[in-house]
Amino acid sequence: MARQPIRIAVLNFVHETVTFLPNDTTRGDFIYEGSPAKGEALLGWDSRNYMGGFVKVAREHDGVELVGIESPLWPKTGTGSGWITEDAYEHFLGRQIAELEAGGRWDGVYLALHGAMGVRGVPKPEADIARRVRAVVGHGAFIVGTFDPHGNEDEEFLAAADMAFTVKYFPHYDAHLQGERAARMLIRAIRGDYKPATTTVKVPILAPSVAQWTGASPWMDLVQRALAWEAREPDLYVNVFFSFGYADVPDVGMTIQAMSNGKPELAHKAADDMAAWVWRRRKELLSTIKVHLIPEGVKLAKQAIAKGATPVVLADHSDRSGSATWLLQEVIKQDLEGVLFATIADRKAVMAVKDKGLKAGDPFDMEIGGLADESAGQPVRVKGTVEGVRHAFGLHWVAVAFGKGNVVLLSEYLTQVMDPYGLKGFDVAQFKAFAIKSRVHFRRGFDDSGFAKTILLVEPVEPFLGTVRLDALPYKNVDVRKFYPFGDVSFP
Ligand SMILES: [Zn+2]
C-alpha cells in the first residue's frame, strides 16, 4: 500500500551571538552571495552539517517532499558580531512565516537552529520561532529542531516544538548525525510511529566555552553518559546544552533534554539522572583546562620552542572580535621567532592593501588590529613584506612577513583556524608556533590529529569579554551568582 505523501518545510536561522560585542548583527550581515538561500540551494548549503544529514535521510524515504523556505545563512561576520537587530530578525522570520502561510498544508517543519541567538527585544528567539511556526502549521504538524551544544534553551522551545536534537561533541563532530536523526524521527512521528514525550531540566552551571572540550574527562564522560542512555533504551534521545555564557540572555546555563516514545516517565528518569550527574561533577567540569595569562603563556611557548617541543599552539580563546592584538604584542615583546598569527581581523587594513594594489614582495608598514572595543587592545604597527594577497571563501586575505620568520594573516572578520593544513598557501612546516583565535575548534586539526606538541590556552590579563572569568562580564539579563561556580547555588 502506498503511503501518504509527506510535505516538510525546511528553515534555517542560526547565530551564536556574543551580545557583549559593540557591533550589532544587521540585516545586511545576512545578505551576501548565496544568502539568503531557498529551495535546493538551502537544502544543499552545508552537506557536512545538520542540513546535509537531514536532507540525506529525508530523501531515503519515499513520498517525502522537502521545501527549502528562504532562509538567511550564517551572517558574514561569523560569530564576531553582537545582538541581532529586531529589524533583521523580523525581516527574515517574517518572510519565512509568510512563505509557510502561503505554502498550503505542512506535515512537518525542520528548524535548523543554533540556540545561542541573541535578538534585541526577543528574550528567547528559538522558542519564539517555534511558537510562530506552530501558529501557522497547527497541532496536526510536527516540528523538529537541531541545535548546537552552545545553545541557551529552557523548556519553552519544546513547549512549542515536538523534538530537538543537539550536537553532542565539541568540536561539533556529530552535526551531520543529529540532522539525520531529526529527519528520521520527524518522519516517524508524522507517520504515527513515534510519539515524542519530552522533558527539559535546567542545571545552574555556567561554564566558559573553552572549558567544554569533550576530548577530555569529565566532558567526555558526560557525552558518554548521554550515549549510554540512548544505547540502552530504544527510542530514547538525550541532549546536553553546554550553554553559551557570552550571550546575555535569560535562558543561559546548562540544559538537559530527554525524549522518549510515549513514555514521559522514562524521559524524566534519564534527564534527572543526567542532571544529577552533571551537578555531582560540577567542580571537575569547571576545572578541566588551564588558561594562562598571555605574558605567562608566551613565556611557556618560548621555553617549549627552545626545547624543541614544537609545533606550539598559542590559542587566544577569548578574542571575540577577532581583532585582538594582545598576543601579537606579547610575542613581539618576548621576541619569538617563526610564529604564524592566524588571524588578526582588520577589514580596513585588508581593503587598504587591496585598494593600493599591493602584491607579494611589496613593503608593508601599517597599524593592524585592535580598537574593535577595549578587549581588542591597541593596534600594532607591523613593518614587513607582503607575502601574499588572496581571495578565498568570498573574502580577502593578506599575509605579511615580519621579524624573524613571523607571518601575520589579516582577515576581514574573526576567523577560527581549525586545521593547520587549512592554511592554504603556507608552508606549515616553516612555523614553530601558531598563534590562533580559537577555543576548542582548533583541536580538530591541531590536537586530535596529533599535530601540536605543545598547546597553550591564553587570555589577556584583564578579564575582557571573552574571559573565563564570566562574573566579570556586564550582564543585564543574567544574575551569575545564581550559577555555579559564581554563587552559593543548590540543586535541584
Ligand atoms: Zn558551538
Residues whose N, C-alpha, C, O or C-beta is under 5 A from the ligand:
A	BS01	ZN	D148 P149 H150
